[in-house]
Amino acid sequence: MCGHGMAISRETAKKDEWFESRANLAAALITLLGLLARIWTASGIFLNPDEALHFRLANQTSLALAYKASLTAAHPPLLILLLYFWRAVGTSELWLRLPSALAGVVFCWMFYRWLSKAAGNLAGLIGLLFVALLPPIILLAAEVRQYSLMLAFLVSALYFLDEAFAKSSTRRMAAFTLCLYFAMLFHYSAFWFAAALGIYALFRIFTERPSASLVGAWAVSQLGGLTLAAFLYKTHLSKLRADDSTTQLQGLINEYYLHRSFFDRAHDNPLLFFVGHTFGVFQYFFGQLAVGDIMCLLFVAGVALLLRGEGFPESRASSRRLGVFLLLPFAIAGIASLTHVYPYGGTRHIAFLIIPAVAGVSAALARLAAGRWDRGLTIAALIIVACVAFGKPRQPRMNRADQSRRNMANAMDFVRTHVDPSNLIFTDYQSDLILGHYLCRQRPIAFDPAPADYEQFSCEGYRVASTDYKTAWMLWGDNFPREWRRVVQSYGLKPGDTVWIVQMGWGIFLPEDLRKHFAEFRDLPFESFGNNIKIFKMTVGQPMPAATE
């Protein structure tokens, strides 16, 4: 029996050695698979409203105008400036999403490099499987957004910071500094991660006593970071509410969409809020409620093991240091929400927590597998399969079939063949972003003078009027009668005039709402191109229900 057990042990050891010797090759293949998943997700679908807005801000006739337009968004300017130059080569959906997809691949590889050094090769490969193949993380890297670019630079900054301390290298500290600054210029949430890195670096300085030159290089990097923060605050953040109104993208961080992600002193218990929303963070990253809850518990177990000096890596001091670091971003994000500064919960706005969340889960799974590669990788693969098979994407979203590029092409063909250019096209703000992008064939949009609370542009011979972002991001049954009366009055429309209503984007059910709730619209005809593009026409003077609030 003893000999049989030793034979199994030797066989297991050989198998683990085989896996470990090919870890980098496996990592390269997984990263390539992650790239293919991101390219497929990014292709064949039209832009959502946020993506169209990012492109509109960048699609200017000069760099100065693109920078000026970027100041109206609730994000730093770097993505808009990048898109300004990127569009010179092409404006297809896939091309516009490619910087994010490529950054997602860089993030996957650098995350693997960092986690392998910090928690062992098995944990690194498990973590790579998660960040490369979990659907919510793929989606973040398949849209015209800042998150994937921010994550690539954040994890690179973390990698170079650890390398700088390990090798007492001021050159690596300089690389850390540059990566951190780029992350901060892509998304403001990077500042919370930067704060965690600052505390983490101080912890290492006081416990490891590195060389004076390294400490000096780190101090200079922090001073530069504070200067960058002050510049962004003075030139951008301080002006966002200067006119006591909200800007375009601030509509996402408001009482309508993210009110549950902010602590409410009147109704929430601080501890219950933090714990409940932390589970929500993991539910969002893994895309499946039950799996997310289990992963949150695994994260807690993994951090506890690291703080006790058990598991990965071999040194107890480095194990505890890693445990401390994994907790810091969560603590800082929770405090930001408790003080009503930043949302905390299951939304993309906390994407920077992917790094500590997946790292903690991966370390716990590597420990649970007792260092056996086949067992650890099989568990991780099964988790991903469960998330893909049973996951449910968070709102706002569009099904891939509904967001098909063919649906948009058909909708544009309908407009060009059925809508008389003399007729006004009326829409809401999110629809205006998409409609302008496709109707104007990706050319810069010059806005015409418009009545108060409206935006107006003309292209391809058509005149489009939309509610502005402060008035109505979306039209639905409740607000349409009021907005219809307002547009008729504001534009001086006369009885018998035809107006075409176009809706494109998330959660659009205006014609269905009107049919369901108002007798005047019981037989309203409309054209539907998937569930996220609706077009119908109205005649000024036709019977209308009373306006409602």
C-alpha positions as CSV (number, residue, x, y, z in Angstrom):
1,M,0.0,0.0,0.0
2,C,2.8,2.4,0.9
3,G,4.6,1.7,-2.3
4,H,1.4,2.3,-4.3
5,G,0.9,5.6,-2.5
6,M,4.5,6.7,-3.2
7,A,4.0,5.7,-6.9
8,I,0.8,7.9,-7.1
9,S,2.7,10.7,-5.4
10,R,5.6,10.5,-7.8
11,E,3.1,10.4,-10.7
12,T,1.3,13.5,-9.4
13,A,4.6,15.3,-8.9
14,K,5.7,14.5,-12.5
15,K,2.3,15.7,-13.8
16,D,2.7,19.0,-11.8
17,E,6.2,19.4,-13.1
18,W,5.0,18.9,-16.7
19,F,2.3,21.6,-16.2
20,E,4.7,24.0,-14.5
21,S,7.3,23.7,-17.2
22,R,4.7,24.6,-19.8
23,A,3.0,27.4,-17.8
24,N,4.2,30.2,-20.0
25,L,3.2,28.4,-23.2
26,A,-0.3,27.7,-21.7
27,A,-0.5,31.3,-20.6
28,A,0.3,32.5,-24.2
29,L,-2.4,30.2,-25.6
30,I,-5.0,31.4,-23.0
31,T,-4.1,35.0,-23.7
32,L,-4.6,34.4,-27.4
33,L,-7.9,32.8,-26.7
34,G,-8.9,35.9,-24.7
35,L,-7.9,38.1,-27.6
36,L,-10.1,36.0,-30.0
37,A,-13.0,36.2,-27.6
38,R,-12.7,40.0,-27.4
39,I,-12.4,40.4,-31.1
40,W,-15.5,38.3,-31.7
41,T,-17.5,40.2,-29.0
42,A,-16.4,43.5,-30.5
43,S,-17.3,42.6,-34.1
44,G,-20.6,42.6,-35.9
45,I,-22.6,44.9,-33.5
46,F,-23.4,48.6,-33.7
47,L,-22.2,51.1,-31.1
48,N,-24.2,51.5,-27.9
49,P,-25.0,55.1,-26.7
50,D,-21.9,55.5,-24.5
51,E,-19.6,54.3,-27.3
52,A,-21.2,56.6,-29.7
53,L,-20.8,59.5,-27.3
54,H,-17.1,58.7,-26.9
55,F,-16.6,58.8,-30.6
56,R,-18.7,61.9,-31.1
57,L,-16.5,63.8,-28.6
58,A,-13.4,62.6,-30.4
59,N,-14.8,63.1,-33.9
60,Q,-13.8,66.8,-34.2
61,T,-12.1,68.8,-36.8
62,S,-9.1,69.7,-34.6
63,L,-7.2,68.2,-31.6
64,A,-8.1,71.4,-29.6
65,L,-11.8,70.9,-30.2
66,A,-11.5,67.2,-29.3
67,Y,-9.8,68.1,-26.0
68,K,-12.5,70.8,-25.3
69,A,-15.2,68.2,-26.0
70,S,-13.6,65.7,-23.7
71,L,-14.1,68.2,-20.8
72,T,-17.9,67.7,-21.1
73,A,-17.5,64.0,-20.1
74,A,-17.1,62.7,-16.6
75,H,-13.8,60.9,-17.5
76,P,-10.2,62.1,-18.1
77,P,-9.4,63.1,-21.6
78,L,-6.9,60.4,-22.8
79,L,-9.4,58.1,-24.5
80,I,-11.0,60.9,-26.4
81,L,-7.6,62.1,-27.6
82,L,-6.6,58.6,-28.5
83,L,-9.8,58.1,-30.6
84,Y,-9.2,61.5,-32.3
85,F,-6.0,60.0,-33.9
86,W,-7.3,56.4,-34.1
87,R,-10.3,57.4,-36.4
88,A,-7.9,58.6,-39.1
89,V,-7.3,55.0,-40.1
90,G,-10.9,53.8,-39.9
91,T,-14.2,54.2,-38.1
92,S,-15.7,50.7,-38.2
93,E,-17.1,49.4,-34.9
94,L,-14.3,46.8,-34.7
95,W,-11.6,49.3,-35.4
96,L,-12.9,51.8,-32.8
97,R,-13.0,49.0,-30.2
98,L,-9.6,47.6,-31.1
99,P,-7.6,49.7,-28.6
100,S,-9.7,48.4,-25.8
101,A,-9.5,44.8,-27.0
102,L,-5.7,45.0,-27.4
103,A,-5.4,46.6,-24.0
104,G,-7.5,43.7,-22.6
105,V,-4.8,41.3,-23.9
106,V,-2.0,43.3,-22.3
107,F,-4.0,43.3,-19.0
108,C,-4.3,39.5,-19.2
109,W,-0.6,38.9,-19.8
110,M,0.6,41.5,-17.2
111,F,-1.9,40.2,-14.6
112,Y,-0.5,36.7,-15.2
113,R,3.1,37.9,-14.8
114,W,2.4,39.8,-11.6
115,L,0.2,37.1,-10.0
116,S,2.6,34.3,-10.8
117,K,5.4,36.2,-9.0
118,A,3.2,37.3,-6.1
119,A,1.3,34.0,-5.5
120,G,2.9,31.3,-7.5
121,N,2.6,30.0,-11.0
122,L,-0.6,27.9,-10.5
123,A,-2.4,30.9,-9.0
124,G,-1.2,33.0,-11.9
125,L,-2.5,30.6,-14.5
126,I,-5.9,30.3,-12.7
127,G,-6.1,34.1,-12.5
128,L,-5.3,34.3,-16.2
129,L,-8.1,31.9,-17.1
130,F,-10.5,34.1,-15.2
131,V,-9.5,37.5,-16.6
132,A,-9.2,36.2,-20.2
133,L,-12.4,34.2,-20.4
134,L,-15.0,35.5,-17.9
135,P,-17.8,37.2,-20.0
136,P,-18.1,40.4,-18.0
137,I,-14.4,41.1,-18.2
138,I,-14.4,40.3,-21.9
139,L,-17.2,42.7,-22.5
140,L,-15.3,45.5,-20.7
141,A,-12.5,45.0,-23.3
142,A,-14.9,44.9,-26.3
143,E,-16.4,48.3,-26.1
144,V,-15.2,51.9,-26.8
145,R,-14.6,52.5,-23.1
146,Q,-11.7,53.5,-20.7
147,Y,-11.8,50.5,-18.4
148,S,-9.6,48.0,-20.3
149,L,-6.9,50.6,-21.0
150,M,-7.0,51.7,-17.3
151,L,-6.7,48.0,-16.2
152,A,-3.7,47.3,-18.5
153,F,-1.8,50.3,-17.1
154,L,-2.8,49.6,-13.5
155,V,-1.7,46.0,-13.4
156,S,1.5,47.0,-15.2
157,A,2.1,49.7,-12.6
158,L,1.6,47.0,-9.9
159,Y,4.0,44.6,-11.6
160,F,6.8,47.2,-12.0
161,L,6.3,48.5,-8.4
162,D,6.9,45.0,-7.1
163,E,9.8,44.5,-9.4
164,A,11.3,47.8,-8.3
165,F,11.3,46.8,-4.7
166,A,12.5,43.2,-5.4
167,K,15.4,44.4,-7.5
168,S,16.0,47.8,-6.0
169,S,15.6,49.3,-9.5
170,T,14.9,53.0,-10.0
171,R,14.3,52.2,-13.8
172,R,11.4,49.9,-12.8
173,M,10.1,52.6,-10.5
174,A,10.1,55.0,-13.4
175,A,8.1,52.4,-15.4
176,F,5.7,52.1,-12.5
177,T,5.3,55.9,-12.5
178,L,4.5,56.2,-16.2
179,C,2.0,53.3,-16.1
180,L,0.2,54.8,-13.1
181,Y,-0.1,58.2,-14.7
182,F,-1.5,56.8,-17.9
183,A,-4.1,54.8,-15.9
184,M,-5.1,58.0,-14.1
185,L,-5.5,59.8,-17.4
186,F,-7.8,57.1,-18.7
187,H,-10.3,56.8,-15.8
188,Y,-10.8,58.6,-12.5
189,S,-11.4,55.3,-10.6
190,A,-7.7,54.7,-11.1
191,F,-7.1,57.2,-8.3
192,W,-8.6,54.8,-5.8
193,F,-6.2,52.1,-6.9
194,A,-3.3,54.6,-6.9
195,A,-4.1,55.3,-3.3
196,A,-4.0,51.6,-2.5
197,L,-0.6,51.3,-4.2
198,G,0.6,54.3,-2.2
199,I,-0.3,52.7,1.1
200,Y,1.1,49.3,-0.1
201,A,4.4,51.0,-1.1
202,L,4.7,52.7,2.3
203,F,4.1,49.4,4.0
204,R,7.0,47.9,2.0
205,I,9.2,50.9,2.7
206,F,8.8,50.6,6.4
207,T,9.1,46.9,6.6
208,E,11.9,46.3,4.0
209,R,14.0,49.4,4.3
210,P,14.9,49.8,0.6
211,S,17.7,52.0,-0.7
212,A,17.4,55.8,-0.3
213,S,17.5,56.2,-4.1
214,L,14.5,53.9,-4.5
215,V,12.5,55.7,-1.9
216,G,13.4,59.0,-3.5
217,A,12.2,57.8,-6.9
218,W,9.0,56.6,-5.3
219,A,8.5,59.9,-3.5
220,V,9.0,61.8,-6.8
221,S,6.4,59.6,-8.5
222,Q,3.9,60.3,-5.8
223,L,4.5,64.0,-6.0
224,G,4.0,63.9,-9.7
225,G,0.8,61.9,-9.2
226,L,-0.6,64.5,-6.8
227,T,0.3,67.2,-9.3
228,L,-1.5,65.4,-12.1
229,A,-4.5,65.0,-9.8
230,A,-4.5,68.7,-9.0
231,F,-4.3,69.5,-12.7
232,L,-7.2,67.3,-13.6
233,Y,-9.3,68.6,-10.8
234,K,-8.6,72.3,-11.7
235,T,-9.1,71.9,-15.4
236,H,-12.0,69.3,-15.4
237,L,-13.5,67.9,-12.3
238,S,-14.1,71.2,-10.5
239,K,-16.0,72.5,-13.6
240,L,-18.3,69.5,-14.1
241,R,-21.1,71.0,-11.9
242,A,-20.1,74.6,-12.2
243,D,-23.4,75.4,-14.0
244,D,-25.3,73.4,-11.4
245,S,-26.2,70.8,-14.1
246,T,-25.1,67.4,-15.0
247,T,-22.9,66.6,-18.0
248,Q,-23.5,63.8,-20.5
249,L,-21.8,60.9,-18.8
250,Q,-22.6,62.0,-15.3
251,G,-26.1,60.8,-16.1
252,L,-24.8,57.3,-15.4
253,I,-23.8,58.2,-11.9
254,N,-27.1,59.5,-10.7
255,E,-30.1,58.6,-8.6
256,Y,-31.6,56.7,-11.6
257,Y,-28.9,54.2,-12.5
258,L,-26.5,54.0,-9.5
259,H,-28.4,55.1,-6.5
260,R,-28.1,51.7,-4.8
261,S,-24.3,51.8,-5.2
262,F,-24.1,54.8,-2.8
263,F,-24.4,54.5,0.9
264,D,-27.6,56.1,2.2
265,R,-27.4,57.2,5.9
266,A,-31.1,57.3,6.2
267,H,-31.7,53.6,5.2
268,D,-28.4,51.7,5.1
269,N,-26.3,50.1,7.8
270,P,-22.6,50.8,7.0
271,L,-21.4,47.2,7.7
272,L,-24.3,45.5,5.9
273,F,-23.9,47.9,3.0
274,F,-20.2,47.1,2.6
275,V,-20.7,43.4,2.9
276,G,-23.7,43.2,0.6
277,H,-22.1,45.3,-2.1
278,T,-18.9,43.4,-1.9
279,F,-20.8,40.3,-2.8
280,G,-22.3,42.3,-5.6
281,V,-18.8,43.2,-6.9
282,F,-18.0,39.5,-7.3
283,Q,-21.4,38.7,-8.8
284,Y,-20.7,41.3,-11.4
285,F,-17.2,40.1,-12.2
286,F,-18.2,36.5,-12.6
287,G,-21.5,37.2,-14.2
288,Q,-23.5,34.7,-12.2
289,L,-25.1,35.3,-8.8
290,A,-24.4,32.0,-7.0
291,V,-20.9,31.7,-8.4
292,G,-20.1,35.3,-7.5
293,D,-21.2,34.7,-3.9
294,I,-19.0,31.6,-3.6
295,M,-16.1,33.4,-5.2
296,C,-16.5,36.2,-2.6
297,L,-16.2,33.7,0.2
298,L,-13.2,32.2,-1.5
299,F,-11.6,35.6,-1.7
300,V,-12.1,36.1,2.0
301,A,-10.6,32.7,2.7
302,G,-7.7,33.3,0.4
303,V,-6.9,36.7,2.0
304,A,-7.1,35.1,5.5
305,L,-4.6,32.4,4.5
306,L,-2.3,35.0,3.1
307,L,-2.5,37.1,6.2
308,R,-1.6,34.1,8.3
309,G,1.4,33.5,6.1
310,E,0.1,30.3,4.6
311,G,0.0,29.2,1.0
312,F,1.5,31.5,-1.6
313,P,4.2,32.7,-2.0
314,E,6.7,30.7,0.1
315,S,7.9,33.7,2.3
316,R,5.5,34.5,5.1
317,A,6.3,38.2,4.9
318,S,5.5,38.4,1.2
319,S,2.4,36.3,1.8
320,R,1.1,38.7,4.4
321,R,2.1,41.7,2.3
322,L,0.0,40.3,-0.6
323,G,-2.9,39.8,1.7
324,V,-2.7,43.4,2.9
325,F,-2.6,44.7,-0.6
326,L,-5.6,42.7,-1.8
327,L,-7.7,44.3,1.0
328,L,-6.7,47.8,0.4
329,P,-8.6,48.6,-2.8
330,F,-11.8,47.2,-1.4
331,A,-11.4,49.2,1.8
332,I,-10.7,52.4,-0.1
333,A,-13.6,51.8,-2.6
334,G,-16.0,51.1,0.3
335,I,-15.0,54.3,2.1
336,A,-15.5,56.3,-1.1
337,S,-19.0,55.0,-1.3
338,L,-19.8,55.5,2.4
339,T,-18.8,59.1,1.9
340,H,-20.9,59.3,-1.2
341,V,-18.0,60.1,-3.5
342,Y,-18.0,57.0,-5.8
343,P,-20.3,54.1,-6.4
344,Y,-19.5,50.7,-4.9
345,G,-21.3,47.6,-6.1
346,G,-21.9,45.3,-9.1
347,T,-21.3,47.8,-11.9
348,R,-18.4,48.4,-14.3
349,H,-17.4,51.5,-12.4
350,I,-15.5,49.4,-9.9
351,A,-13.5,47.5,-12.7
352,F,-10.3,48.4,-10.9
353,L,-11.2,45.8,-8.3
354,I,-10.9,43.0,-10.8
355,I,-7.2,42.9,-10.0
356,P,-7.4,42.2,-6.2
357,A,-10.7,40.2,-6.5
358,V,-9.4,37.7,-9.1
359,A,-6.0,37.5,-7.4
360,G,-7.5,36.6,-4.1
361,V,-9.8,34.0,-5.6
362,S,-7.0,32.5,-7.6
363,A,-4.7,32.2,-4.6
364,A,-7.5,30.5,-2.7
365,L,-8.2,28.0,-5.5
366,A,-4.5,27.2,-5.8
367,R,-4.4,26.5,-2.1
368,L,-7.7,24.5,-2.3
369,A,-6.1,22.4,-5.1
370,A,-3.1,21.7,-2.7
371,G,-0.8,22.8,-5.5
372,R,-2.0,20.2,-8.0
373,W,-2.2,21.8,-11.4
374,D,-4.7,19.5,-13.0
375,R,-7.1,19.9,-10.1
376,G,-6.7,23.7,-9.8
377,L,-7.1,24.4,-13.5
378,T,-10.0,22.0,-13.8
379,I,-11.9,23.8,-11.0
380,A,-11.2,27.2,-12.6
381,A,-12.4,25.9,-16.0
382,L,-15.6,24.5,-14.5
383,I,-16.3,27.9,-12.8
384,I,-15.9,29.7,-16.2
385,V,-18.2,27.2,-17.9
386,A,-20.8,27.7,-15.2
387,C,-20.5,31.5,-15.6
388,V,-20.8,31.3,-19.4
389,A,-23.7,28.8,-19.3
390,F,-25.8,30.3,-16.5
391,G,-24.6,33.8,-16.3
392,K,-26.9,36.8,-16.7
393,P,-25.4,40.1,-18.0
394,R,-26.1,43.2,-16.0
395,Q,-28.2,46.1,-17.3
396,P,-27.9,48.2,-19.3
397,R,-27.3,45.8,-22.1
398,M,-28.5,44.7,-25.5
399,N,-28.7,41.1,-26.8
400,R,-26.1,40.4,-29.5
401,A,-28.8,39.5,-32.0
402,D,-30.7,42.7,-31.4
403,Q,-27.4,44.8,-31.6
404,S,-26.5,43.2,-34.9
405,R,-24.9,45.6,-37.4
406,R,-27.3,44.3,-40.0
407,N,-30.3,45.7,-37.9
408,M,-28.7,49.1,-38.0
409,A,-28.0,48.9,-41.7
410,N,-31.7,47.9,-42.3
411,A,-32.9,50.8,-40.1
412,M,-30.7,53.3,-42.0
413,D,-32.1,52.0,-45.3
414,F,-35.6,52.4,-44.0
415,V,-34.9,56.0,-43.0
416,R,-33.4,56.9,-46.4
417,T,-36.2,55.2,-48.3
418,H,-39.3,56.1,-46.2
419,V,-38.6,59.3,-44.3
420,D,-39.2,62.5,-46.4
421,P,-36.2,64.9,-45.7
422,S,-38.8,67.7,-45.2
423,N,-40.1,65.8,-42.1
424,L,-38.6,66.4,-38.7
425,I,-36.9,63.4,-37.0
426,F,-37.5,63.6,-33.2
427,T,-35.6,61.4,-30.7
428,D,-34.2,61.2,-27.2
429,Y,-30.6,61.8,-26.2
430,Q,-29.3,58.3,-26.2
431,S,-30.9,57.6,-29.6
432,D,-29.5,60.8,-30.9
433,L,-26.0,59.6,-30.2
434,I,-26.4,56.4,-32.2
435,L,-28.5,57.9,-34.9
436,G,-26.1,60.8,-35.5
437,H,-23.2,58.3,-35.8
438,Y,-24.8,56.2,-38.5
439,L,-27.0,58.7,-40.3
440,C,-24.1,61.0,-40.8
441,R,-21.8,58.1,-41.8
442,Q,-19.3,58.8,-39.0
443,R,-18.5,62.4,-40.2
444,P,-18.1,65.1,-37.6
445,I,-21.5,66.6,-36.5
446,A,-22.0,70.3,-36.6
447,F,-24.9,71.3,-34.4
448,D,-27.5,73.8,-35.5
449,P,-29.1,76.5,-33.4
450,A,-32.0,74.9,-31.5
451,P,-34.7,75.8,-29.0
452,A,-33.9,75.6,-25.3
453,D,-33.4,72.0,-24.0
454,Y,-32.9,70.6,-27.5
455,E,-30.0,69.5,-29.7
456,Q,-30.3,69.7,-33.4
457,F,-28.2,68.7,-36.4
458,S,-28.6,68.1,-40.1
459,C,-27.0,65.6,-42.3
460,E,-27.8,63.6,-45.5
461,G,-30.6,66.1,-46.0
462,Y,-32.4,65.2,-42.8
463,R,-33.1,67.4,-39.8
464,V,-32.8,65.7,-36.4
465,A,-34.0,67.2,-33.1
466,S,-33.4,65.5,-29.8
467,T,-34.0,66.2,-26.1
468,D,-30.7,67.2,-24.5
469,Y,-29.0,65.1,-21.9
470,K,-30.5,67.2,-19.0
471,T,-34.1,66.9,-20.3
472,A,-34.6,63.3,-21.3
473,W,-32.0,60.6,-21.8
474,M,-34.8,58.3,-22.9
475,L,-38.4,58.6,-24.0
476,W,-41.0,56.3,-22.6
477,G,-44.8,56.1,-22.2
478,D,-44.9,58.4,-19.2
479,N,-42.9,61.3,-20.5
480,F,-43.7,61.1,-24.2
481,P,-47.0,63.0,-24.2
482,R,-45.3,65.9,-22.5
483,E,-42.2,65.9,-24.7
484,W,-44.4,65.6,-27.8
485,R,-46.3,68.8,-26.9
486,R,-43.1,70.5,-26.1
487,V,-41.4,69.7,-29.4
488,V,-44.6,70.7,-31.4
489,Q,-44.6,74.1,-29.6
490,S,-40.8,74.6,-29.6
491,Y,-40.5,74.0,-33.3
492,G,-43.7,75.7,-34.4
493,L,-45.1,72.6,-36.0
494,K,-48.5,72.8,-37.7
495,P,-51.4,70.4,-37.8
496,G,-50.8,67.8,-40.5
497,D,-47.0,68.0,-40.2
498,T,-45.4,64.5,-40.0
499,V,-42.7,63.8,-37.4
500,W,-40.7,60.6,-37.3
501,I,-39.8,59.2,-33.9
502,V,-36.6,57.2,-33.8
503,Q,-35.4,55.2,-30.8
504,M,-32.1,53.4,-30.5
505,G,-30.3,52.0,-27.5
506,W,-30.9,50.4,-24.2
507,G,-34.3,49.5,-22.9
508,I,-36.4,51.1,-25.6
509,F,-40.1,50.2,-25.5
510,L,-41.7,53.5,-26.3
511,P,-44.2,52.3,-29.0
512,E,-45.1,49.3,-27.0
513,D,-45.6,51.4,-23.9
514,L,-47.8,53.8,-25.8
515,R,-49.9,51.0,-27.2
516,K,-50.3,49.4,-23.8
517,H,-51.2,52.4,-21.7
518,F,-53.0,54.9,-24.0
519,A,-56.2,54.2,-26.0
520,E,-55.1,56.9,-28.5
521,F,-52.1,54.7,-29.5
522,R,-53.9,51.3,-29.4
523,D,-53.2,50.6,-33.1
524,L,-49.9,52.6,-33.4
525,P,-47.9,51.0,-36.2
526,F,-44.1,51.0,-35.8
527,E,-41.0,49.4,-37.5
528,S,-38.8,47.3,-35.3
529,F,-35.2,46.3,-36.2
530,G,-34.5,44.0,-33.4
531,N,-35.5,45.0,-29.9
532,N,-33.3,48.0,-29.7
533,I,-34.2,50.1,-32.8
534,K,-37.8,51.3,-33.1
535,I,-39.2,53.8,-35.7
536,F,-42.7,55.2,-36.1
537,K,-44.3,58.4,-37.3
538,M,-46.7,60.9,-35.7
539,T,-49.0,63.6,-37.2
540,V,-49.3,66.9,-35.5
541,G,-52.9,67.3,-34.4
542,Q,-53.7,63.7,-34.0
543,P,-55.4,62.7,-30.7
544,M,-53.0,62.7,-27.7
545,P,-53.4,61.6,-24.1
546,A,-52.9,64.1,-21.3
547,A,-49.3,64.7,-20.4
548,T,-48.2,63.0,-17.2
549,E,-45.3,63.5,-14.8
